[in-house]
Amino acid sequence: MLFAILQQQRSIIQMRTILKVVDNLGATKVMCIQALKGKKGARFGDTIVASVEEAHPN
């Protein structure tokens, strides 16, 4: 789902961007803290450091 949204808009993920997580680990929303490799922003497929903003307990 996130892939489809980013492909349509060609968006850059900046610091403090809230992202919807699509997995089964419990986190539902994360906030981007830093894009790795010294970039100002990240694109789909890049590695980022994020903090969990919202989670569902298992």
Summary of the structure (lengths in Angstrom):
residues: 58
radius of gyration: 11.6
end to end distance: 22.4
largest distance: 35.2
contacts: 123
relative contact order: 0.27
helix: 14%
strand: 38%
